[in-house]
Amino acid sequence: MNGIEQETVEGRTLIRLSGEVDLSWSQQVRDAVLGALARSRRVGVVLSEVSYIDSSGIAAL
């Protein structure tokens, strides 16, 4: 199952992705990253639970 979780740790926003990042939800990933960047200049994306990422997922990042 695909998921996006966000948390703030020591002034940084961490976005944790899980599942497969592909065309079906890469726009949601992009929106999450852009939203986090609008709130903070310190953003990290954790990909340890991502099992697959296609070119649209890479473009979203």
C-alpha positions as CSV (number, residue, x, y, z in Angstrom):
1,M,0.0,0.0,0.0
2,N,1.3,3.4,-0.9
3,G,1.6,6.1,1.7
4,I,2.9,9.5,2.5
5,E,3.6,10.5,6.1
6,Q,5.1,13.8,7.3
7,E,6.7,14.8,10.5
8,T,8.8,17.7,11.8
9,V,12.0,16.7,13.6
10,E,14.4,19.4,15.0
11,G,13.1,22.0,12.6
12,R,13.2,19.7,9.5
13,T,10.2,18.3,7.7
14,L,10.6,14.6,6.9
15,I,8.4,13.0,4.2
16,R,8.3,9.2,4.5
17,L,7.1,7.4,1.4
18,S,6.1,3.8,1.2
19,G,4.9,1.4,-1.5
20,E,5.4,2.0,-5.2
21,V,5.9,5.6,-6.4
22,D,4.6,5.5,-10.0
23,L,2.4,7.6,-12.3
24,S,-0.7,6.7,-10.3
25,W,0.3,8.8,-7.3
26,S,3.5,10.7,-8.2
27,Q,1.5,13.9,-8.3
28,Q,0.6,13.5,-4.7
29,V,4.3,13.0,-3.8
30,R,5.1,16.2,-5.7
31,D,2.4,18.1,-3.9
32,A,3.7,16.8,-0.5
33,V,7.2,17.9,-1.3
34,L,6.2,21.3,-2.6
35,G,4.0,21.9,0.4
36,A,6.8,20.9,2.8
37,L,9.2,23.3,0.9
38,A,6.6,26.1,1.2
39,R,6.7,25.7,5.0
40,S,10.4,24.9,5.5
41,R,13.7,25.1,3.6
42,R,14.9,21.9,5.4
43,V,13.1,19.0,3.9
44,G,14.1,15.3,3.7
45,V,12.5,12.4,1.9
46,V,12.8,9.0,3.4
47,L,12.6,6.2,0.7
48,S,13.5,3.2,2.8
49,E,10.0,1.7,2.5
50,V,9.6,2.4,-1.2
51,S,9.7,-0.9,-3.2
52,Y,9.6,0.7,-6.7
53,I,9.9,4.1,-8.2
54,D,9.5,5.0,-11.8
55,S,10.6,8.1,-13.8
56,S,7.5,10.0,-12.8
57,G,8.4,9.4,-9.2
58,I,11.9,10.6,-9.7
59,A,10.6,13.7,-11.5
60,A,8.2,14.4,-8.5
61,L,11.2,14.5,-6.2
